[in-house]
């Protein structure tokens, strides 16, 4: 009996002449190929190869983590700058609102001129920093 469990086909294959009209049991062919085939790739892997692969993957993950940390640090620095800019803008807006609520016209004009000078100074500092 063959591996396929079909005795009639096996007998016919064994008794048939070896020409183009023979009946071939495909299960037997597969079994014969698997016996003569090289061992599977997983069986050929050595312990050192496994550890080298793990070390390589760990290095890749470490490099990616370093890039992410660097990017996050740049992002934090940019957020700090943005928070400072928002604080300065909020203070300037509060000073403008205080100037608008003044009752004395001369004091209001003086506050306006002072705030305009502050605004121009900040604007020129920003353009100088942007040019660098």
Backbone torsions as a table, in degrees:
resi	resn	phi	psi	omega
1	UNK	NA	143.5	-178.6
2	UNK	-91.7	178.4	179.3
3	UNK	-64.9	-26.3	-179.0
4	UNK	-78.8	-14.6	179.3
5	UNK	85.3	7.8	-177.4
6	UNK	-108.1	97.1	-174.6
7	UNK	-70.7	-35.0	-177.2
8	UNK	-64.7	-42.8	-178.8
9	UNK	-67.4	-40.2	-180.0
10	UNK	-63.0	-42.9	179.6
11	UNK	-65.0	-42.5	179.8
12	UNK	-63.9	-37.2	179.9
13	UNK	-69.4	-36.1	-179.3
14	UNK	-74.2	-31.9	-177.0
15	UNK	-89.7	-19.5	-176.3
16	UNK	-72.3	145.1	177.1
17	UNK	-66.0	151.4	-179.4
18	UNK	-82.8	86.1	173.3
19	UNK	-142.7	-169.3	-176.4
20	UNK	-68.1	-8.5	-176.3
21	UNK	-105.7	13.5	-176.8
22	UNK	-75.8	150.1	175.4
23	UNK	-89.9	126.9	-175.4
24	UNK	-115.6	129.3	176.6
25	UNK	-84.5	110.4	-176.0
26	UNK	-65.9	-30.1	178.0
27	UNK	-64.0	-39.6	178.1
28	UNK	-67.3	-37.8	178.6
29	UNK	-63.6	-44.3	178.8
30	UNK	-62.5	-42.9	179.7
31	UNK	-63.5	-42.1	179.5
32	UNK	-64.6	-40.6	178.4
33	UNK	-64.5	-40.8	-178.2
34	UNK	-68.3	-29.1	177.6
35	UNK	-72.3	-33.0	-177.4
36	UNK	-94.9	-11.0	-178.0
37	UNK	-71.9	156.4	178.1
38	UNK	-68.1	157.0	-179.5
39	UNK	-60.1	151.4	179.8
40	UNK	-59.3	156.0	-177.0
41	UNK	-58.8	-36.0	-179.0
42	UNK	-64.5	-32.7	-179.8
43	UNK	-74.5	-25.1	-178.0
44	UNK	-85.1	-11.4	-177.7
45	UNK	-72.1	130.9	179.0
46	UNK	-95.0	161.5	179.4
47	UNK	-59.0	-40.2	179.8
48	UNK	-63.0	-38.8	179.4
49	UNK	-64.0	-39.6	179.2
50	UNK	-62.5	-47.2	-178.5
51	UNK	-67.1	-35.6	175.9
52	UNK	-63.4	-40.8	177.9
53	UNK	-64.0	-41.5	179.2
54	UNK	-66.0	-42.7	178.3
55	UNK	-62.0	-40.8	179.4
56	UNK	-63.8	-43.7	178.9
57	UNK	-66.0	-38.2	178.0
58	UNK	-64.5	-39.1	178.1
59	UNK	-64.5	-41.5	179.6
60	UNK	-63.4	-43.3	179.0
61	UNK	-64.4	-41.0	178.4
62	UNK	-62.8	-41.7	179.0
63	UNK	-64.5	-41.6	178.3
64	UNK	-64.6	-38.8	178.9
65	UNK	-65.3	-40.0	177.7
66	UNK	-61.8	-41.1	177.6
67	UNK	-63.9	-41.5	179.8
68	UNK	-64.7	-42.1	179.9
69	UNK	-64.0	-42.3	178.3
70	UNK	-61.2	-44.7	178.5
71	UNK	-63.5	-40.4	179.2
72	UNK	-66.4	-38.1	177.7
73	UNK	-64.1	-41.4	176.2
74	UNK	-62.6	-41.2	179.8
75	UNK	-62.9	-42.3	178.8
76	UNK	-63.1	-42.8	178.1
77	UNK	-61.1	-42.8	179.4
78	UNK	-66.0	-36.1	177.0
79	UNK	-66.0	-38.4	177.4
80	UNK	-61.5	-43.7	178.1
81	UNK	-63.1	-43.8	-179.9
82	UNK	-63.4	-42.1	178.7
83	UNK	-62.5	-39.2	177.3
84	UNK	-64.8	-43.4	178.4
85	UNK	-61.0	-40.5	179.1
86	UNK	-66.2	-40.5	178.3
87	UNK	-61.5	-45.1	179.6
88	UNK	-63.3	-42.4	-179.9
89	UNK	-64.9	-40.2	179.1
90	UNK	-64.1	-42.9	178.1
91	UNK	-62.7	-41.7	179.4
92	UNK	-63.8	-42.5	178.8
93	UNK	-64.0	-40.3	177.7
94	UNK	-63.7	-40.7	177.7
95	UNK	-65.0	-39.0	177.6
96	UNK	-64.0	-42.0	179.2
97	UNK	-65.3	-41.8	177.2
98	UNK	-60.8	-39.2	179.5
99	UNK	-66.4	-35.8	179.8
100	UNK	-69.7	-26.3	-177.4
101	UNK	-87.8	0.0	178.3
102	UNK	-67.8	146.7	179.6
103	UNK	-91.1	-29.4	-177.2
104	UNK	-84.9	124.3	-177.4
105	UNK	-65.0	-41.7	179.1
106	UNK	-63.4	-41.1	178.0
107	UNK	-65.2	-36.5	179.4
108	UNK	-66.6	-42.3	178.7
109	UNK	-65.6	-41.2	179.0
110	UNK	-63.2	-43.3	179.0
111	UNK	-64.8	-39.6	178.6
112	UNK	-61.3	-45.9	-179.7
113	UNK	-64.5	-40.7	178.5
114	UNK	-64.4	-44.7	180.0
115	UNK	-66.3	-35.9	177.4
116	UNK	-64.5	-40.2	178.2
117	UNK	-65.7	-41.6	176.8
118	UNK	-62.3	-43.0	-179.6
119	UNK	-62.5	-45.5	179.4
120	UNK	-63.6	-38.9	179.2
121	UNK	-65.2	-43.0	178.1
122	UNK	-65.5	-40.2	-179.0
123	UNK	-64.7	-41.0	179.5
124	UNK	-69.9	-34.2	176.8
125	UNK	-66.6	-38.8	179.9
126	UNK	-67.3	-42.5	-179.4
127	UNK	-69.2	-33.6	176.3
128	UNK	-67.9	-41.9	179.3
129	UNK	-66.8	-37.0	178.8
130	UNK	-68.6	-32.8	-179.7
131	UNK	-70.7	-28.9	179.3
132	UNK	-74.1	NA	NA
